Amino acid sequence: MKYGLMILAVCFFPGALWAQDGPDPLGFNAKWNNALELQSNDGSTSIKVGGRIMLDNAWFMDDSSAEDGTEFRRTRLMLSGKVNNFEWKTQYDFASVKAGGPAFKDVYVGLGGVPYAGALRAGHFKEPFGLEELTSSKYMTFMERSLTSAFAPSRNVGVMAHRALDGGTLAYGVFRTTNDLGFDTGDGDYSATGRYTRTISTEGGSLIHLGGALSTRSLQGDLTLEPRASSHLGPKAALGTAAGADGEFRYGIEAAWVNGPLSLQGEFMGSSVSADENATYTGWYIMGSYFLTGESRSYDNKKGFFKRVKPAKEFAWGESWGATELAVRYGSLNYDDFVGGVNLEDLTVGFNIYHNPVFRTMLNYVYSDMGGGGAEAMHSFMMRWQIGM
């Protein structure tokens, strides 16, 4: 894969041909940094080529109506770059069927060094809300995010200011709710969302992350929730609807603690919906993980979420399988204020093998209690092969 991408780079960027023996005539050098990167000799311009492939298999117990299955959960191609203080990124997912074809993921332009604001970003990207949601799917501890993903607004079109603070981060912006292609017309639904985080490093070498997020959202008509258990190939829970919704206020608090190979993380989220009959819904999860091989979860101080795990000893036949991690998560979601809504509970046990920084194998067992809302309790066993650059 690495050498294939380097050959691709040479075809599109001939200057990379001279990168191995010193400065090239066109001013670019190529390097491998868990993805292919091309950078000008003066550092003012760079291009990165990456992507991800996630192939999932799921098996369900006989007492569930869900059927065993396989899917490409994500197949993405990504290009990003910088030109002086300007940045850009374009990422498409070819596994998405909701948009009838490749769906937009991160598609934006940005400008750094903005007085007071830090940096500005405009385009289609994630609203700043939730630690688990903002952690890339390449780096998540479990195959699927928790039940609190029902709160996460995820990607929409908007403008956001973001900056790294001394010991924390701050991000806030205004967004318009769009489809998977970043498209919407009419009066539309708008939101203002912000997140603040604080990081504390103790004398013992441990790291504490604290954060909170707020989002106020205008709505046009019914608000419908249809959450899914932590098994993407499994059924969704009962549909819950708040009729005539015209506004919503969401909030979330988050915390994480990392001490060597051990880490704990949790979030609590809530929402108040203004509708024909006002409704609320809440959710939370707590998780823990432990690296049997001694590694630690990596944290990005400039962005306020977790990043790539790098095994101390990479995969080699007869010598090492890479880093190994055990993890467990329990979560709950209550939306019985909504018509048809239920209470959900979800337990996930995971085992990860990080063969190297870009390839890993994931095994998950999920028990989901759907609260009798049209989908029975479910046991599922899942496996993923993943490459993420």
LOMIGU-311007 format. One record per residue (C-alpha): residue number from 1; residue in one letter; x, y, z. Coordinates in pm, whole numbers, padded with zeros to 5 digits, always signed. Each point is the difference from the previous one (the first is absolute). Layout:
<atoms>
(atom NUM,'a',(X,Y,Z))
...
</atoms>
This chain:
<atoms>
(atom 1,'m',(+00000,+00000,+00000))
(atom 2,'k',(+00277,+00243,+00097))
(atom 3,'y',(+00196,-00054,-00319))
(atom 4,'g',(-00312,+00004,-00216))
(atom 5,'l',(-00086,+00346,+00134))
(atom 6,'m',(+00355,+00119,-00062))
(atom 7,'i',(-00023,-00113,-00362))
(atom 8,'l',(-00333,+00183,-00028))
(atom 9,'a',(+00163,+00313,+00140))
(atom 10,'v',(+00278,-00014,-00256))
(atom 11,'c',(-00258,-00020,-00281))
(atom 12,'f',(-00191,+00305,+00120))
(atom 13,'f',(+00288,+00189,+00163))
(atom 14,'p',(+00319,-00065,-00198))
(atom 15,'g',(+00203,+00204,+00245))
(atom 16,'a',(-00032,-00286,+00250))
(atom 17,'l',(+00231,-00208,-00223))
(atom 18,'w',(+00306,+00175,+00139))
(atom 19,'a',(-00110,-00012,+00362))
(atom 20,'q',(+00218,-00293,+00100))
(atom 21,'d',(+00334,+00161,-00092))
(atom 22,'g',(-00049,+00358,+00118))
(atom 23,'p',(-00183,+00315,-00112))
(atom 24,'d',(-00176,-00047,-00331))
(atom 25,'p',(+00000,+00257,-00282))
(atom 26,'l',(-00370,+00072,+00045))
(atom 27,'g',(+00035,+00068,+00370))
(atom 28,'f',(-00197,-00295,+00143))
(atom 29,'n',(+00101,-00291,+00222))
(atom 30,'a',(-00204,-00311,+00076))
(atom 31,'k',(-00018,-00185,+00331))
(atom 32,'w',(-00207,-00269,+00167))
(atom 33,'n',(-00169,+00112,+00323))
(atom 34,'n',(-00278,-00259,+00034))
(atom 35,'a',(-00115,+00144,-00335))
(atom 36,'l',(+00176,+00143,-00302))
(atom 37,'e',(+00108,+00361,+00047))
(atom 38,'l',(+00156,+00237,-00252))
(atom 39,'q',(+00154,+00320,+00132))
(atom 40,'s',(+00180,+00290,-00159))
(atom 41,'n',(+00357,+00054,+00110))
(atom 42,'d',(-00090,+00325,+00171))
(atom 43,'g',(-00292,-00164,+00183))
(atom 44,'s',(-00258,+00247,-00130))
(atom 45,'t',(-00198,-00251,-00208))
(atom 46,'s',(-00097,-00362,+00070))
(atom 47,'i',(-00229,-00270,-00135))
(atom 48,'k',(-00114,-00316,+00181))
(atom 49,'v',(-00159,-00308,-00158))
(atom 50,'g',(-00192,-00238,+00229))
(atom 51,'g',(-00313,-00201,+00048))
(atom 52,'r',(-00151,-00290,+00191))
(atom 53,'i',(-00152,-00342,-00061))
(atom 54,'m',(-00213,-00173,+00264))
(atom 55,'l',(-00135,-00345,-00080))
(atom 56,'d',(-00251,-00129,+00257))
(atom 57,'n',(-00159,-00334,+00071))
(atom 58,'a',(-00280,-00056,+00255))
(atom 59,'w',(-00162,-00311,+00146))
(atom 60,'f',(-00320,+00017,+00207))
(atom 61,'m',(-00134,-00248,+00256))
(atom 62,'d',(-00304,-00213,-00089))
(atom 63,'d',(-00233,+00201,+00226))
(atom 64,'s',(+00042,+00309,-00217))
(atom 65,'s',(-00183,+00080,-00323))
(atom 66,'a',(+00318,+00158,-00139))
(atom 67,'e',(+00177,-00191,-00274))
(atom 68,'d',(+00371,-00073,-00020))
(atom 69,'g',(+00170,+00224,-00248))
(atom 70,'t',(+00307,+00173,-00138))
(atom 71,'e',(+00057,+00352,-00127))
(atom 72,'f',(+00264,+00253,-00083))
(atom 73,'r',(-00078,+00236,+00286))
(atom 74,'r',(+00222,+00275,-00143))
(atom 75,'t',(+00208,+00029,-00317))
(atom 76,'r',(+00138,+00351,-00023))
(atom 77,'l',(+00247,+00196,-00207))
(atom 78,'m',(+00150,+00317,+00144))
(atom 79,'l',(+00214,+00285,-00133))
(atom 80,'s',(+00106,+00292,+00215))
(atom 81,'g',(+00257,+00272,-00014))
(atom 82,'k',(+00130,+00338,+00106))
(atom 83,'v',(+00111,+00307,-00192))
(atom 84,'n',(+00160,+00249,+00239))
(atom 85,'n',(-00273,+00078,+00257))
(atom 86,'f',(-00276,-00160,-00204))
(atom 87,'e',(-00111,-00364,+00040))
(atom 88,'w',(-00238,-00224,-00191))
(atom 89,'k',(-00134,-00352,+00025))
(atom 90,'t',(-00226,-00215,-00214))
(atom 91,'q',(-00116,-00345,+00108))
(atom 92,'y',(-00260,-00228,-00159))
(atom 93,'d',(-00155,-00325,+00122))
(atom 94,'f',(-00075,-00257,-00270))
(atom 95,'a',(-00178,-00235,+00244))
(atom 96,'s',(-00289,+00242,+00058))
(atom 97,'v',(-00328,-00087,-00168))
(atom 98,'k',(-00213,+00273,+00157))
(atom 99,'a',(+00118,+00255,-00253))
(atom 100,'g',(-00030,-00241,-00291))
(atom 101,'g',(+00375,+00001,-00053))
(atom 102,'p',(+00317,+00145,+00152))
(atom 103,'a',(-00095,+00220,+00295))
(atom 104,'f',(+00177,+00311,+00123))
(atom 105,'k',(+00182,-00032,+00328))
(atom 106,'d',(+00248,+00275,+00080))
(atom 107,'v',(-00001,+00251,-00287))
(atom 108,'y',(+00125,+00340,+00114))
(atom 109,'v',(+00246,+00286,-00030))
(atom 110,'g',(+00160,+00179,+00291))
(atom 111,'l',(+00224,+00289,+00099))
(atom 112,'g',(+00242,+00003,+00292))
(atom 113,'g',(+00157,+00283,+00192))
(atom 114,'v',(-00325,+00196,+00034))
(atom 115,'p',(+00021,+00260,+00280))
(atom 116,'y',(-00201,-00100,+00308))
(atom 117,'a',(-00180,-00286,-00179))
(atom 118,'g',(+00311,-00212,-00055))
(atom 119,'a',(-00117,-00172,-00320))
(atom 120,'l',(-00311,+00004,-00217))
(atom 121,'r',(-00155,-00288,-00193))
(atom 122,'a',(-00286,+00005,-00254))
(atom 123,'g',(-00161,-00297,-00171))
(atom 124,'h',(-00142,-00340,+00094))
(atom 125,'f',(+00147,-00142,+00323))
(atom 126,'k',(-00095,-00111,+00349))
(atom 127,'e',(-00156,+00246,+00238))
(atom 128,'p',(+00209,+00028,+00321))
(atom 129,'f',(-00204,-00228,+00225))
(atom 130,'g',(+00108,-00313,+00190))
(atom 131,'l',(+00332,-00167,+00073))
(atom 132,'e',(-00093,-00339,-00147))
(atom 133,'e',(-00160,+00157,-00307))
(atom 134,'l',(+00299,+00221,-00081))
(atom 135,'t',(+00249,-00285,+00040))
(atom 136,'s',(+00054,-00138,-00350))
(atom 137,'s',(-00151,-00338,-00087))
(atom 138,'k',(+00360,-00106,-00078))
(atom 139,'y',(+00091,+00041,+00366))
(atom 140,'m',(-00317,-00103,+00187))
(atom 141,'t',(+00039,-00268,+00265))
(atom 142,'f',(-00315,-00185,-00112))
(atom 143,'m',(-00137,-00080,-00344))
(atom 144,'e',(-00300,+00229,+00052))
(atom 145,'r',(-00057,+00309,+00208))
(atom 146,'s',(-00224,-00016,+00307))
(atom 147,'l',(-00373,+00071,+00028))
(atom 148,'t',(+00083,+00368,+00064))
(atom 149,'s',(+00067,+00032,-00374))
(atom 150,'a',(-00375,+00075,-00017))
(atom 151,'f',(+00090,+00346,+00137))
(atom 152,'a',(+00298,+00071,-00222))
(atom 153,'p',(-00089,+00233,-00289))
(atom 154,'s',(+00305,-00133,-00189))
(atom 155,'r',(+00071,+00166,-00337))
(atom 156,'n',(-00185,+00301,-00137))
(atom 157,'v',(+00090,+00305,-00209))
(atom 158,'g',(+00121,+00294,+00204))
(atom 159,'v',(+00270,+00240,+00115))
(atom 160,'m',(+00203,-00072,+00313))
(atom 161,'a',(+00273,+00169,+00200))
(atom 162,'h',(+00235,-00226,+00192))
(atom 163,'r',(+00319,+00039,+00196))
(atom 164,'a',(+00234,-00174,+00240))
(atom 165,'l',(+00016,+00171,+00338))
(atom 166,'d',(+00256,-00031,+00274))
(atom 167,'g',(-00111,-00336,+00138))
(atom 168,'g',(-00316,-00036,-00206))
(atom 169,'t',(-00196,+00068,-00318))
(atom 170,'l',(-00292,+00217,-00108))
(atom 171,'a',(-00218,-00043,-00310))
(atom 172,'y',(-00330,+00165,-00097))
(atom 173,'g',(-00195,+00055,-00319))
(atom 174,'v',(-00327,+00046,-00187))
(atom 175,'f',(-00135,-00282,-00217))
(atom 176,'r',(-00281,-00089,-00238))
(atom 177,'t',(-00134,-00357,+00009))
(atom 178,'t',(+00063,-00168,-00336))
(atom 179,'n',(-00007,-00342,-00163))
(atom 180,'d',(+00302,-00225,-00063))
(atom 181,'l',(+00094,+00210,-00302))
(atom 182,'g',(+00001,+00326,+00195))
(atom 183,'f',(-00321,+00110,-00174))
(atom 184,'d',(-00314,+00170,+00129))
(atom 185,'t',(-00250,+00259,-00126))
(atom 186,'g',(-00284,+00196,+00154))
(atom 187,'d',(-00022,+00159,+00343))
(atom 188,'g',(+00210,-00282,+00145))
(atom 189,'d',(+00104,-00101,+00351))
(atom 190,'y',(+00281,+00201,+00158))
(atom 191,'s',(+00214,-00055,+00308))
(atom 192,'a',(+00263,+00170,+00213))
(atom 193,'t',(+00236,-00247,+00165))
(atom 194,'g',(+00304,+00039,+00224))
(atom 195,'r',(+00241,-00219,+00197))
(atom 196,'y',(+00266,+00071,+00264))
(atom 197,'t',(+00254,-00248,+00134))
(atom 198,'r',(+00262,+00005,+00270))
(atom 199,'t',(+00298,-00234,+00037))
(atom 200,'i',(+00184,-00063,+00325))
(atom 201,'s',(+00328,-00190,+00021))
(atom 202,'t',(+00081,-00134,+00346))
(atom 203,'e',(+00338,-00052,+00159))
(atom 204,'g',(-00046,-00375,-00033))
(atom 205,'g',(-00015,+00028,-00379))
(atom 206,'s',(-00374,-00052,-00036))
(atom 207,'l',(-00224,+00217,-00214))
(atom 208,'i',(-00345,+00134,+00091))
(atom 209,'h',(-00235,+00134,-00267))
(atom 210,'l',(-00308,+00205,+00091))
(atom 211,'g',(-00240,+00165,-00240))
(atom 212,'g',(-00346,+00124,-00077))
(atom 213,'a',(-00208,+00091,-00304))
(atom 214,'l',(-00320,+00195,-00070))
(atom 215,'s',(-00215,+00018,-00311))
(atom 216,'t',(-00316,+00197,-00066))
(atom 217,'r',(-00190,-00108,-00311))
(atom 218,'s',(-00297,+00127,-00200))
(atom 219,'l',(-00229,-00269,-00140))
(atom 220,'q',(-00265,-00015,-00270))
(atom 221,'g',(-00263,-00262,+00085))
(atom 222,'d',(+00023,-00338,+00172))
(atom 223,'l',(+00320,-00116,+00171))
(atom 224,'t',(+00048,-00374,-00039))
(atom 225,'l',(+00247,-00225,+00183))
(atom 226,'e',(+00078,-00352,-00116))
(atom 227,'p',(+00317,-00104,+00183))
(atom 228,'r',(+00191,-00316,-00072))
(atom 229,'a',(+00178,-00233,+00240))
(atom 230,'s',(+00379,-00027,-00024))
(atom 231,'s',(-00033,-00240,-00292))
(atom 232,'h',(-00041,+00169,-00337))
(atom 233,'l',(-00133,-00314,-00167))
(atom 234,'g',(-00261,-00044,+00273))
(atom 235,'p',(-00351,+00152,+00014))
(atom 236,'k',(-00080,+00351,+00108))
(atom 237,'a',(-00204,+00066,+00313))
(atom 238,'a',(-00358,+00125,+00008))
(atom 239,'l',(-00072,+00325,-00178))
(atom 240,'g',(-00058,+00296,+00233))
(atom 241,'t',(-00159,+00322,-00120))
(atom 242,'a',(-00056,+00345,+00150))
(atom 243,'a',(-00267,+00154,-00222))
(atom 244,'g',(+00012,+00366,-00102))
(atom 245,'a',(+00352,+00060,+00130))
(atom 246,'d',(+00132,+00351,-00058))
(atom 247,'g',(+00308,+00010,+00221))
(atom 248,'e',(+00244,-00209,+00200))
(atom 249,'f',(+00272,+00058,+00258))
(atom 250,'r',(+00268,-00269,+00042))
(atom 251,'y',(+00277,-00021,+00255))
(atom 252,'g',(+00277,-00246,+00077))
(atom 253,'i',(+00272,-00049,+00259))
(atom 254,'e',(+00302,-00222,-00054))
(atom 255,'a',(+00292,-00135,+00199))
(atom 256,'a',(+00292,-00236,-00058))
(atom 257,'w',(+00297,-00121,+00200))
(atom 258,'v',(+00308,-00169,-00144))
(atom 259,'n',(+00271,-00148,+00217))
(atom 260,'g',(+00243,-00211,-00199))
(atom 261,'p',(-00181,-00303,-00147))
(atom 262,'l',(-00321,+00070,+00196))
(atom 263,'s',(-00264,+00250,-00107))
(atom 264,'l',(-00353,+00093,+00104))
(atom 265,'q',(-00245,+00216,-00194))
(atom 266,'g',(-00361,+00111,+00038))
(atom 267,'e',(-00256,+00247,-00132))
(atom 268,'f',(-00347,+00117,+00100))
(atom 269,'m',(-00227,+00176,-00250))
(atom 270,'g',(-00346,+00149,+00016))
(atom 271,'s',(-00246,+00186,-00218))
(atom 272,'s',(-00315,+00210,+00047))
(atom 273,'v',(-00229,+00019,-00303))
(atom 274,'s',(-00260,+00272,-00052))
(atom 275,'a',(-00293,-00170,-00177))
(atom 276,'d',(-00377,-00041,+00011))
(atom 277,'e',(+00074,-00199,+00316))
(atom 278,'n',(+00340,+00090,+00136))
(atom 279,'a',(+00234,-00296,+00037))
(atom 280,'t',(+00343,-00085,+00139))
(atom 281,'y',(+00244,-00282,-00058))
(atom 282,'t',(+00322,-00093,+00178))
(atom 283,'g',(+00283,-00244,-00051))
(atom 284,'w',(+00333,-00099,+00148))
(atom 285,'y',(+00280,-00255,-00018))
(atom 286,'i',(+00310,-00096,+00192))
(atom 287,'m',(+00288,-00202,-00142))
(atom 288,'g',(+00338,-00132,+00100))
(atom 289,'s',(+00291,-00149,-00191))
(atom 290,'y',(+00331,-00163,+00084))
(atom 291,'f',(+00298,-00074,-00226))
(atom 292,'l',(+00138,-00343,+00080))
(atom 293,'t',(+00321,+00092,-00182))
(atom 294,'g',(+00056,+00324,+00193))
(atom 295,'e',(-00089,+00267,-00258))
(atom 296,'s',(-00218,+00301,+00079))
(atom 297,'r',(-00283,+00181,-00177))
(atom 298,'s',(+00142,+00304,-00181))
(atom 299,'y',(-00162,+00339,+00058))
(atom 300,'d',(+00006,+00306,-00225))
(atom 301,'n',(+00045,+00304,+00224))
(atom 302,'k',(-00062,+00243,-00286))
(atom 303,'k',(-00340,-00148,-00092))
(atom 304,'g',(-00130,-00150,+00325))
(atom 305,'f',(-00062,-00361,-00103))
(atom 306,'f',(+00184,-00330,-00043))
(atom 307,'k',(+00220,-00092,-00294))
(atom 308,'r',(+00196,-00293,-00147))
(atom 309,'v',(+00141,-00281,+00213))
(atom 310,'k',(+00355,-00098,-00093))
(atom 311,'p',(+00105,-00347,+00118))
(atom 312,'a',(+00333,-00029,+00176))
(atom 313,'k',(+00078,-00308,-00211))
(atom 314,'e',(-00168,-00037,-00338))
(atom 315,'f',(-00124,-00322,-00156))
(atom 316,'a',(+00265,-00248,-00110))
(atom 317,'w',(-00058,-00372,-00061))
(atom 318,'g',(+00115,-00206,+00295))
(atom 319,'e',(+00099,+00307,+00202))
(atom 320,'s',(-00294,+00234,+00069))
(atom 321,'w',(-00365,+00052,-00091))
(atom 322,'g',(+00025,+00367,+00099))
(atom 323,'a',(-00173,+00184,+00285))
(atom 324,'t',(-00296,-00173,+00166))
(atom 325,'e',(-00281,+00173,+00188))
(atom 326,'l',(-00296,-00115,+00207))
(atom 327,'a',(-00297,+00237,+00039))
(atom 328,'v',(-00353,+00009,+00140))
(atom 329,'r',(-00277,+00261,-00031))
(atom 330,'y',(-00348,+00034,+00147))
(atom 331,'g',(-00252,+00262,-00108))
(atom 332,'s',(-00364,+00101,+00020))
(atom 333,'l',(-00241,+00216,-00198))
(atom 334,'n',(-00343,+00118,+00118))
(atom 335,'y',(-00239,+00159,-00249))
(atom 336,'d',(-00337,-00124,+00130))
(atom 337,'d',(-00127,+00362,+00004))
(atom 338,'f',(-00023,-00040,-00376))
(atom 339,'v',(-00306,-00171,-00149))
(atom 340,'g',(+00106,-00362,-00047))
(atom 341,'g',(+00329,+00054,+00180))
(atom 342,'v',(+00162,-00251,+00237))
(atom 343,'n',(+00295,-00051,+00236))
(atom 344,'l',(+00309,-00163,-00147))
(atom 345,'e',(+00295,-00166,+00171))
(atom 346,'d',(+00313,-00120,-00169))
(atom 347,'l',(+00308,-00198,+00110))
(atom 348,'t',(+00303,-00037,-00226))
(atom 349,'v',(+00315,-00204,+00066))
(atom 350,'g',(+00288,+00048,-00240))
(atom 351,'f',(+00342,-00144,-00082))
(atom 352,'n',(+00230,+00192,-00234))
(atom 353,'i',(+00326,-00099,-00166))
(atom 354,'y',(+00194,+00297,-00137))
(atom 355,'h',(+00230,-00182,-00243))
(atom 356,'n',(+00167,+00327,-00095))
(atom 357,'p',(-00106,+00368,+00007))
(atom 358,'v',(-00236,-00039,-00299))
(atom 359,'f',(-00132,-00357,+00012))
(atom 360,'r',(-00199,-00167,+00276))
(atom 361,'t',(-00238,-00287,+00072))
(atom 362,'m',(-00303,+00065,+00224))
(atom 363,'l',(-00227,-00248,+00179))
(atom 364,'n',(-00320,+00118,+00176))
(atom 365,'y',(-00275,-00170,+00196))
(atom 366,'v',(-00316,+00213,+00041))
(atom 367,'y',(-00302,-00059,+00222))
(atom 368,'s',(-00284,+00244,-00066))
(atom 369,'d',(-00328,+00028,+00193))
(atom 370,'m',(-00245,+00184,-00223))
(atom 371,'g',(-00254,+00048,+00277))
(atom 372,'g',(-00275,-00188,-00174))
(atom 373,'g',(-00042,+00274,-00258))
(atom 374,'g',(-00042,-00218,-00307))
(atom 375,'a',(+00342,-00161,+00004))
(atom 376,'e',(+00090,-00272,+00254))
(atom 377,'a',(+00318,-00036,+00201))
(atom 378,'m',(+00291,-00076,-00229))
(atom 379,'h',(+00333,-00179,+00031))
(atom 380,'s',(+00250,+00059,-00278))
(atom 381,'f',(+00359,-00091,-00076))
(atom 382,'m',(+00187,+00225,-00241))
(atom 383,'m',(+00339,+00007,-00168))
(atom 384,'r',(+00172,+00274,-00198))
(atom 385,'w',(+00313,+00022,-00210))
(atom 386,'q',(+00104,+00361,-00030))
(atom 387,'i',(+00263,+00207,-00173))
(atom 388,'g',(-00001,+00371,+00073))
(atom 389,'m',(+00238,+00263,-00133))
</atoms>
